[in-house]
Amino acid sequence: MSIEIMQKQISKIPQAHDGFTKASMKDMDIAKDVLTHHLPLTVQKKIKLETLELEDGNFTTAELSPLYTDILYSVDLLDSPAREKAYIFLHVEHQSYADPIISFRIIQYCVQILDRYIRNTGSNILPVIIPTVIYNGKRKFSDSISIFDLFGDNKAFAQEYMFNSFHLVDMNTIPDEEIRQRKFSYLMEMTLKHIHDKDIMDFLEKFEIRELFKRFIAENPHKNHVISVVKYLNEKSKIDNKPRFLTWVSKNLPPKLENEIMTLAEQWINEGHEKGMQQGMQRGIQRGIQQGKLEGERALLIRMLERRFGEIPAHYLMQIEKAGAYKLLQFGDKLVAAEALADVFESCH
């Protein structure tokens, strides 16, 4: 007998298992009889077995499908006014060698069934799935039927924390004072908690928050975590006044981070251009682009003033915010020769 013929005959064996099992269990009379005799009584008391229906339940991979058969049924629940259904996942194992992680594979299949159910129905109420394995291998079945056995000495630990209620950390419920006591994570946690505040500047300008930034910079001079926090705030928080935010950043971050600050300013210029293009769709392209440029120019002017004169008083920031293109150009021209901050503004009328 040639090797090719032998290989073809061997390949027919698992296919024969699969074809026979599927043909048999798709016969509803046979399926109901099998389930009547083999489902636990506690399950049978909660379902209407007479309502059993075959579902599309092929979740096997192409390379493994000959080794086992998957069949999915739906069945009505007893005492359910809404006629809710449960699912019976029947897995018929044909392979003769050991499969120590079969319990894990069954969990995978159930999750795939639930995932498809959610995508198909849009429901956030999940159905109960009753996984059942029929085994007809050559040896007596000896693998674990519980996934928790796969955790070895940590079985009890896994039973307590896995496949159960997950451990929740809700940042909204943790007091600020408690977060401030953290050794390293206080900036991250405080930012996560307040990122959705109505005005992030109200949060940032609090004395204790500014002190947290200074504390982290002093204690962790070689970490870039502060820059990550600032970028996250810039991208995800509500900032109505970008120049005010840039002033805060400049005041509270050390000089060695100036390059990162300037990168933020450049980013805002790009945002201004994009915003201007969007506005232009409604009010004229040229007008929209001009507005975007103005926002970027204001941010850069504030930065240059801070590098020369330090913190900018609020009344000067207000003048910049209200200034048009010509006035901003005047401010920039005066900045070149100004000896004091007042020279930039009081001479521009």
Summary of the structure (lengths in Angstrom):
residues: 349
radius of gyration: 33.7
end to end distance: 103.4
largest distance: 104.0
contacts: 915
relative contact order: 0.05
helix: 62%
strand: 10%
